[in-house]
Amino acid sequence: MTSYLVLMRHGQSDWNLQNRFTGFQDVELSEQGLREAKMSGENLAKANIHFDVVYTSTLKRAYETAEIALEEAGQAAMVPLMIRHPDLRERDYGDLTGLNKDETRQKYGEDQVHIWRRSYDVQPPGGESLQDVVEKRVRPYYESVIKPQIEAGKNILVAAHGNSLRALLIILGENTPENINQTEIPTGSPLVLEFENGQRTAKYYLADKLAA
């Protein structure tokens, strides 16, 4: 029997809209982000994917996206059962948090900001590298909590952030530290991985599958 792991990045946030480094800052969804969350739920309903367990970050832009999507998908009963955990939070951007990305490039240079944003193992000042997110937070949580549910054939939703979901893709073997920067997960667009007996058999963005 096919089971599903759905990775859903939160809808656009106010700071996404303002092009600011967000990290651990707890910001609101923008109007577009609210629409994206609703559309995600509508697509989940069309695909007839029903969840057994929902994991989400402790940051409101992630868990509110999950709440809206579940309600739109006709699965509001899952909302009070959602499991929120800080290990699924966005990468900590440290001293860059709140800064406009374009202004930061002007101050520190395009190359330096690119290294901070896209290298695997370089930390921004006072923050985390993607490697930190993978090895110190997401991998331990995945191995102890999420993986056993996949192996049990459960349908799982993980509502989180660009970097915590990219970390999951590395852990799942979908990407490597060398090529993960080629993967940009769009806001409010569920990425579906299908499993048979614990082995991944298909991977697609839900909107693309429904449009095909």
C-alpha positions in Angstrom: 0.0 0.0 0.0 1.2 3.5 -0.9 1.9 5.9 1.9 2.7 9.6 1.7 5.3 12.0 3.2 4.3 15.5 2.3 6.8 18.3 2.9 5.1 21.7 2.9 7.0 24.9 3.3 5.0 27.7 4.9 3.2 30.2 2.8 4.9 33.5 2.1 5.5 35.5 5.2 5.6 39.2 5.7 9.4 39.1 5.9 9.6 36.9 2.7 7.6 39.7 1.1 10.0 42.3 2.5 13.1 40.3 1.3 14.5 40.0 4.9 16.4 37.2 6.6 13.8 35.6 8.9 15.4 32.6 10.7 14.0 32.1 14.2 12.0 35.4 14.1 8.3 34.6 14.5 6.5 36.5 11.8 3.1 36.5 10.3 1.9 35.1 7.0 1.3 37.7 4.2 -2.0 37.8 2.4 -0.3 35.8 -0.4 0.9 33.3 2.2 -2.7 32.8 3.5 -3.9 32.2 -0.1 -1.0 29.7 -0.6 -1.9 27.8 2.5 -5.6 27.5 1.4 -4.6 26.4 -2.1 -2.3 23.7 -0.6 -5.3 22.4 1.4 -7.5 22.4 -1.7 -4.9 20.4 -3.6 -4.6 17.9 -0.7 -8.3 17.5 -0.8 -8.2 16.9 -4.6 -5.4 14.4 -4.2 -7.4 12.6 -1.4 -4.4 12.5 0.9 -5.4 12.0 4.5 -2.9 12.3 7.2 -2.2 10.1 10.2 0.3 12.4 11.8 1.3 16.1 11.3 4.7 17.5 12.4 5.4 21.2 12.3 7.8 23.9 13.5 7.0 25.9 16.6 7.1 29.1 14.4 3.6 30.4 13.6 4.2 30.8 9.9 4.6 27.0 9.6 2.0 25.8 12.0 -0.6 28.3 10.8 0.0 27.2 7.2 -0.6 23.6 8.4 -3.8 24.6 10.2 -5.2 26.4 7.2 -4.3 23.6 4.8 -5.8 20.9 7.0 -9.0 22.9 7.4 -9.3 23.4 3.7 -8.5 19.7 3.1 -11.4 18.7 5.3 -9.0 17.4 8.0 -9.6 20.0 10.8 -9.7 17.2 13.3 -5.9 16.9 12.9 -5.2 20.5 13.9 -5.3 19.9 17.7 -3.2 16.7 17.2 -0.3 18.5 15.4 3.1 17.9 16.9 5.1 21.1 17.1 8.9 20.8 17.7 11.7 23.4 17.7 14.0 21.1 15.8 11.9 21.8 12.7 12.4 25.5 12.9 14.1 27.5 10.1 17.8 28.0 10.1 19.1 30.6 12.6 20.5 33.5 10.6 22.1 35.0 13.7 23.2 38.6 13.1 21.6 38.7 9.7 18.1 38.2 11.1 15.8 41.1 10.1 18.3 42.5 7.5 17.1 43.2 4.0 19.0 40.8 1.7 19.7 43.3 -1.0 21.1 45.8 1.5 23.2 43.1 3.1 24.7 42.3 -0.3 25.6 46.0 -0.7 27.2 46.0 2.7 29.1 42.7 2.7 29.4 42.0 -1.0 27.5 39.5 -3.3 30.0 36.7 -2.9 30.1 36.8 0.9 26.3 36.8 1.2 26.0 34.0 -1.3 28.5 32.0 0.9 26.4 32.6 4.0 23.2 31.7 2.3 24.2 28.8 0.1 27.3 27.1 1.4 26.6 23.9 3.4 29.0 24.3 6.3 29.7 28.1 6.7 27.8 29.8 9.5 26.5 33.4 9.1 27.7 35.6 12.0 26.1 34.2 15.2 23.9 31.7 13.2 23.7 28.2 11.9 25.0 26.6 8.8 22.8 24.2 6.9 25.0 21.4 8.1 24.2 22.5 11.7 20.5 22.2 10.9 20.9 18.8 9.4 23.2 17.2 12.0 22.2 18.9 15.2 18.5 19.2 14.8 16.6 17.6 11.9 18.5 14.3 11.6 18.1 13.4 15.2 14.4 14.3 15.2 13.8 12.5 11.9 15.6 9.3 13.0 13.8 9.1 16.4 10.4 10.4 15.5 9.5 10.7 11.8 11.3 7.7 10.3 9.5 5.1 12.4 6.2 6.5 11.2 7.3 6.2 7.6 8.3 2.6 8.2 5.0 2.0 9.7 3.3 3.1 6.5 1.7 6.3 8.0 0.7 9.3 5.9 2.7 12.2 7.2 2.7 15.9 6.8 5.7 18.0 7.7 5.0 21.7 7.7 8.2 23.6 8.2 10.7 26.0 6.4 12.9 26.2 3.4 16.1 25.1 5.2 14.6 22.5 7.6 12.9 20.9 4.6 16.1 21.0 2.5 17.8 19.3 5.5 15.1 16.6 5.3 15.8 16.1 1.6 19.5 15.5 2.4 18.6 13.1 5.2 16.2 11.2 2.9 18.9 10.9 0.2 17.0 13.0 -2.3 19.8 15.5 -2.3 23.4 15.8 -1.2 25.3 18.6 0.5 26.9 19.2 -2.8 23.7 19.7 -4.8 21.2 20.9 -2.2 21.6 24.5 -3.3 20.1 23.7 -6.6 16.8 22.9 -4.8 14.6 25.8 -3.8 11.3 24.7 -2.2 8.6 27.2 -3.1 6.3 28.6 -0.4 2.9 26.9 0.1 3.5 24.2 -2.5 3.4 20.6 -1.1 6.2 18.3 -2.2 4.9 14.7 -2.1 7.1 11.6 -1.6 5.3 8.2 -2.1 6.6 5.1 -0.2 6.0 1.4 -0.6 7.2 -0.7 2.3 9.4 2.1 3.5 11.0 2.7 0.1 10.5 5.9 -1.8 8.8 5.2 -5.1 7.7 8.6 -6.4 8.4 12.3 -5.8 6.5 15.3 -7.2 5.0 18.7 -6.4 1.3 18.2 -5.8 0.2 21.1 -8.0 2.2 19.8 -10.9 0.7 16.3 -10.5 -2.8 17.6 -10.4 -2.2 19.9 -13.5 -0.8 17.0 -15.6 
